[in-house]
């Protein structure tokens, strides 16, 4: 799933390439992806792209006149920028992975696509960002939150720190991959309970959050959209590296699986050398 660094980089790429161009037309190929019915997609035609920004993991493309196309890419969504489209014929709804296409006046534009069968990409065309339910509920940006804000937000929700870090109403922008990386950098178990964390541990976690996300944003900015996934993978130390050596201590990276997700961690760095048990089978080691 695209998280804060990748969405920030996609917004940056659109600022460089699309801002100033006028929209030829906005096409909706996956009807289920468009979550709003007013304004109509036809109202985007002729408007200039004014800006592109990010709210947590939401991408926001701002058009002339205050109209926003806000997109959550979900688990398998992505943005593909095209210097030229192969044909000018309209998209056929329900055909292929393309959910939304934005054609610009110079012949270029971008597709919002979603792979797989679980179609959860969501697009909202709004004049008020508060009309997007996910944006309205976002907590402070994880990269921008200072230590007092970070501490207050983490302590506001009792739970396993992995789950609290990825709760977008607590802090916005962090997902499964970067939460694994942040907790590894902070040397914390993913199942540590937030209200048991000391001030020193929270300060370390805050510093790790800023470092991991900041480094990922720095690596990602300037990359083409097609290169971002590879750049993300190249910077990961534990996430999606089950069975490989931890680059910090050399121990084997372990995994805990859940019904529809998994997490990765290093026992030596994070849990005192003790492997975590699967909660479905036994009590977790904290």
C-alpha positions in Angstrom: 0.0 0.0 0.0 1.4 3.4 -0.9 2.1 5.3 2.4 3.2 8.8 3.3 6.6 8.8 1.4 5.2 7.4 -1.8 2.1 9.6 -1.9 4.3 12.7 -1.1 6.5 11.7 -4.0 3.5 11.2 -6.4 2.2 14.6 -5.4 5.6 16.1 -6.0 5.8 14.5 -9.4 2.4 15.9 -10.4 3.4 19.3 -9.2 6.4 19.2 -11.6 4.6 17.7 -14.6 0.9 18.5 -14.4 0.5 21.9 -12.7 -0.3 24.6 -15.2 -1.8 22.2 -17.7 -5.6 22.2 -18.4 -7.7 19.1 -18.2 -9.0 17.8 -21.5 -11.3 15.4 -19.7 -11.7 13.3 -16.6 -12.8 9.7 -17.3 -14.1 7.2 -14.8 -13.6 3.6 -15.9 -14.4 2.0 -12.6 -17.8 3.4 -11.5 -17.4 1.9 -8.0 -14.2 3.9 -7.5 -15.9 7.3 -7.6 -17.5 7.9 -4.2 -19.2 11.2 -5.0 -21.8 12.2 -7.5 -21.7 16.0 -7.3 -19.8 17.8 -8.9 -19.9 15.6 -12.0 -16.6 14.5 -13.6 -17.5 16.6 -16.7 -17.0 19.7 -14.6 -13.3 19.1 -14.4 -12.8 19.7 -18.2 -11.1 23.0 -19.1 -9.8 23.6 -15.6 -6.1 24.0 -14.9 -4.3 21.8 -12.5 -3.3 24.2 -9.7 -1.5 22.0 -7.2 -1.0 18.5 -5.9 -0.6 17.6 -2.2 -1.1 14.9 0.4 -3.3 14.4 3.4 -2.0 11.4 5.3 -2.1 8.6 2.6 -4.6 10.6 0.5 -3.5 12.2 -2.8 -5.1 15.6 -3.5 -5.1 17.1 -7.0 -6.5 20.6 -6.9 -8.0 22.1 -10.0 -8.9 25.7 -10.9 -11.9 27.0 -9.1 -11.3 25.0 -5.9 -12.3 21.6 -7.2 -10.3 18.7 -5.6 -9.8 15.1 -6.9 -8.9 13.3 -3.7 -7.7 9.7 -4.1 -6.9 6.9 -1.6 -4.9 4.3 -3.5 -5.8 1.5 -1.1 -3.6 -1.6 -1.1 -3.1 -2.2 -4.8 -3.6 1.2 -6.4 -1.1 3.3 -8.2 -0.6 6.4 -10.4 0.9 6.0 -13.8 1.9 9.2 -15.7 1.6 9.0 -19.5 3.5 11.3 -21.8 1.0 10.4 -24.5 -2.1 8.1 -24.5 -2.3 5.4 -27.2 -5.8 6.5 -28.3 -8.3 9.3 -27.8 -11.3 7.0 -27.6 -13.0 7.0 -24.2 -12.2 4.3 -21.7 -14.6 1.4 -21.5 -16.0 1.0 -18.0 -15.1 -2.3 -16.3 -12.2 -3.2 -18.7 -8.7 -3.6 -17.2 -7.1 -2.1 -14.1 -7.7 1.6 -14.9 -10.1 3.2 -12.5 -9.7 6.9 -13.4 -7.9 8.7 -16.3 -7.1 12.4 -16.4 -6.2 13.7 -19.9 -4.4 17.0 -20.1 -4.3 19.5 -22.9 -0.7 18.6 -24.1 -1.7 15.0 -24.7 -0.2 13.7 -21.5 -2.0 12.8 -18.3 -2.2 10.1 -15.7 -4.1 6.9 -14.9 -5.1 5.7 -11.4 -5.0 2.0 -11.5 -5.8 -0.9 -9.2 -4.5 -4.4 -9.5 -6.2 -7.6 -8.1 -9.8 -8.4 -7.4 -10.3 -6.4 -4.2 -11.3 -3.1 -5.7 -10.9 -0.6 -2.9 -9.4 2.5 -4.6 -11.5 5.4 -3.7 -11.8 8.8 -5.6 -13.7 11.8 -4.4 -14.5 14.9 -6.5 -15.3 17.6 -3.9 -15.1 21.4 -3.3 -14.7 20.8 0.5 -12.1 18.4 1.8 -14.3 17.8 4.9 -16.7 15.9 2.5 -14.1 13.1 2.2 -14.8 10.9 5.3 -11.2 9.6 5.6 -9.6 13.0 5.3 -12.0 14.5 7.9 -11.0 11.9 10.5 -7.2 12.1 10.0 -5.0 12.7 13.0 -1.9 14.9 12.8 0.6 14.1 10.1 3.1 11.6 11.4 6.1 13.4 9.8 5.0 16.8 11.0 4.0 16.0 14.6 6.3 17.4 17.3 7.2 15.3 20.3 4.4 16.6 22.6 1.8 16.0 20.0 3.2 12.6 19.1 3.3 11.6 22.8 -0.3 12.9 23.4 -1.6 11.1 20.4 0.1 7.7 21.1 -1.1 7.8 24.7 -4.6 8.7 23.7 -5.2 5.2 22.4 -4.3 2.2 24.4 -3.3 -0.7 22.3 -0.4 -2.5 20.7 1.9 0.1 19.3 2.0 -1.4 15.8 -1.8 -1.0 15.5 -1.9 2.5 17.1 0.9 3.8 14.8 -1.2 2.7 11.8 -4.5 4.1 13.1 -5.0 7.1 10.8 -7.2 8.9 13.3 -4.2 8.9 15.8 -1.4 9.8 13.4 -1.8 10.0 9.6 0.4 8.6 6.9 2.0 5.4 8.4 0.9 2.0 7.1 2.0 -1.6 7.5 5.4 -1.3 5.9 6.8 1.8 7.5 5.4 0.9 10.9 7.6 -2.2 10.8 10.6 -0.1 9.8 9.9 2.6 12.5 9.5 0.0 15.3 12.7 -1.7 14.2 14.6 1.6 14.2 13.1 2.4 17.7 14.0 -1.2 19.0 10.4 -1.7 20.1 8.3 -4.8 19.9 5.3 -4.3 17.6 3.1 -5.6 20.5 4.4 -3.2 23.2 1.4 -1.5 24.8 1.2 2.2 24.3 0.3 3.2 27.8 3.3 1.3 29.2 5.8 3.1 27.0 8.1 5.4 29.0 8.8 9.0 28.1 12.2 7.9 26.8 10.7 5.1 24.6 8.2 7.6 23.2 11.0 10.1 22.4 12.9 7.3 20.7 9.9 6.2 18.7 9.2 9.8 17.7 12.7 10.3 16.5 12.6 6.9 14.6 9.3 8.0 12.9 10.8 11.2 11.7 14.0 9.5 10.6 12.4 6.6 8.7 9.7 8.7 7.0 12.0 11.6 6.3 14.7 9.4 4.8 12.0 7.6 2.6 10.6 10.9 1.4 14.1 12.1 0.5 14.9 9.0 -1.4 11.5 9.1 -3.2 11.3 12.8 -4.2 12.5 13.3 -7.8 11.8 9.6 -8.7 9.4 8.9 -11.5 6.1 7.3 -10.5 7.2 4.0 -12.1 10.4 3.9 -10.0 8.9 4.5 -6.6 7.9 0.9 -5.7 11.4 -0.3 -6.3 12.9 2.6 -4.3 10.6 1.8 -1.4 11.7 -1.9 -1.4 15.4 -1.0 -1.6 15.2 1.0 1.6 13.4 -1.6 3.8 15.3 -3.3 6.6 12.7 -5.7 8.0 9.4 -5.4 6.2 8.9 -8.0 3.5 12.3 -9.5 4.4 11.2 -12.6 6.3 14.1 -15.2 6.6 16.8 -12.7 5.6 19.4 -11.3 8.0 18.7 -8.1 9.8 21.1 -5.5 8.4 21.7 -4.2 11.9 22.5 -7.3 14.0 22.5 -10.2 11.5 19.7 -12.1 13.3 17.0 -13.7 11.0 14.0 -11.4 10.3 10.8 -13.1 11.6 7.1 -12.7 10.7 3.8 -12.8 12.4 0.8 -13.5 10.1 -2.8 -12.4 10.5 -5.9 -13.1 8.5 -5.1 -10.5 5.8 -1.7 -9.0 6.7 1.6 -9.7 8.3 4.3 -7.9 10.1 8.1 -8.4 10.2 10.6 -7.7 13.0 14.0 -8.6 14.3 14.0 -10.6 17.6 17.5 -9.4 18.7 16.8 -5.7 17.9 13.2 -5.6 19.2 12.1 -8.4 21.5 15.2 -9.3 23.6 15.9 -12.3 21.3 12.5 -13.9 21.9 10.4 -14.8 18.8 6.9 -13.5 18.8 4.1 -16.2 18.8 1.2 -16.0 16.5 -1.8 -14.7 18.5 -4.1 -17.2 16.9 -2.1 -20.0 18.6 -0.7 -18.6 21.9 -0.1 -15.5 23.9 2.1 -12.9 22.4 5.5 -12.2 23.8 5.7 -8.5 24.8 
